[in-house]
Amino acid sequence: MNAIARYEEQSITTQNPGRLVVLLYEGAIRFLRQALAASMAGECRKQSQSIARAQDILLELNSALNMEAGGQIAQNLRALYSFLWQHLNRSNMNNHPQGIRQSITILEELVGGWKTIVAV
């Protein structure tokens, strides 16, 4: 592993959990913006790949939820992540850019809340 890769890995693994959540949301938003641009350009393959990457992040966020400690908030987030994953899947299958936009809006609301919590 080269020095840059080691630095990037270390900078991610040493973040506090709240900051990691923010980074994951920002990554999902970035991939969905790429998917939206690809959709507008008629690049179906790139759109699908970008949506898949955002969905992978949603799965990671979902798997990181502590359902016992998180209570109702964790349950609500799990339901929201599941909804977003399915919504993006339908949007991708039907080439529905509005669904991508809606997902971006929801994730932007979530990241804004997390940024407030962790004072980023």
C-alpha positions in Angstrom: 0.0 0.0 0.0 1.4 3.4 -0.9 1.7 6.3 1.4 -1.4 8.1 0.0 -3.6 5.1 0.4 -2.3 4.5 4.0 -3.0 8.1 4.8 -6.6 8.0 3.4 -7.3 4.7 5.2 -6.0 6.1 8.5 -7.9 9.3 8.2 -11.1 7.4 7.8 -10.5 4.8 10.5 -9.5 7.4 13.1 -12.7 9.5 12.7 -15.3 9.5 15.4 -18.5 7.5 14.6 -20.6 10.6 14.0 -18.2 12.0 11.5 -18.1 8.7 9.7 -21.8 8.8 9.3 -21.5 12.3 7.8 -18.8 11.0 5.4 -21.0 8.1 4.4 -24.0 10.3 3.7 -21.8 12.7 1.7 -20.5 9.8 -0.3 -24.0 8.6 -1.1 -25.1 12.0 -2.1 -22.0 12.4 -4.4 -22.7 9.1 -6.1 -26.4 10.0 -6.6 -25.4 13.3 -8.1 -23.2 11.3 -10.5 -26.1 9.0 -11.2 -28.4 12.0 -12.0 -25.8 13.5 -14.3 -25.4 10.1 -16.1 -29.2 9.8 -16.4 -29.4 13.2 -18.0 -26.6 12.2 -20.4 -28.3 8.9 -21.3 -25.4 6.9 -19.8 -27.4 4.1 -18.3 -24.4 2.0 -17.3 -22.8 4.8 -15.3 -26.1 5.7 -13.8 -26.6 2.1 -12.6 -23.0 1.9 -11.2 -23.4 5.2 -9.3 -26.7 4.1 -7.8 -25.3 0.8 -6.8 -22.5 2.6 -5.0 -25.0 4.8 -3.1 -27.0 1.7 -2.3 -23.9 0.0 -0.9 -23.5 2.9 1.4 -27.1 2.7 2.5 -26.5 -1.0 3.3 -23.4 -0.1 5.3 -25.3 2.5 7.3 -28.1 0.1 7.9 -25.8 -2.7 9.1 -24.1 -0.2 11.5 -27.3 0.6 13.3 -27.4 -0.5 17.0 -31.1 -1.5 17.2 -31.0 -2.2 21.0 -29.3 1.1 22.0 -30.9 3.2 19.2 -34.5 2.3 20.0 -37.1 4.1 17.9 -34.6 6.3 16.1 -32.6 3.2 14.9 -35.9 1.6 13.8 -36.9 4.8 11.9 -33.5 5.0 10.2 -33.6 1.3 9.2 -37.0 1.9 7.6 -35.7 5.0 5.9 -32.6 3.3 4.5 -34.7 0.4 3.3 -37.1 2.8 1.6 -34.3 4.7 -0.1 -32.6 1.5 -1.3 -35.9 0.3 -2.8 -36.8 3.7 -4.2 -33.4 4.0 -5.9 -33.8 0.5 -7.3 -37.1 1.4 -8.8 -35.7 4.7 -10.1 -32.9 3.0 -11.8 -35.0 0.3 -13.3 -37.5 2.8 -14.7 -34.9 5.5 -15.5 -36.7 7.9 -13.2 -34.4 10.8 -12.4 -37.0 12.4 -10.1 -36.6 9.4 -7.7 -32.8 10.1 -7.6 -33.5 13.7 -6.9 -35.9 12.8 -4.1 -33.3 10.5 -2.6 -30.7 13.2 -2.7 -33.0 15.6 -0.9 -33.7 13.1 1.9 -30.0 12.4 2.3 -29.2 16.1 2.4 -31.7 16.5 5.2 -30.1 13.6 7.1 -26.5 14.8 6.6 -27.6 18.3 7.8 -28.9 16.9 11.0 -25.8 14.8 11.6 -23.6 17.8 10.9 -25.4 19.7 13.6 -25.1 16.8 16.1 -21.4 16.2 15.5 -20.6 19.9 15.0 -18.8 19.4 11.7 
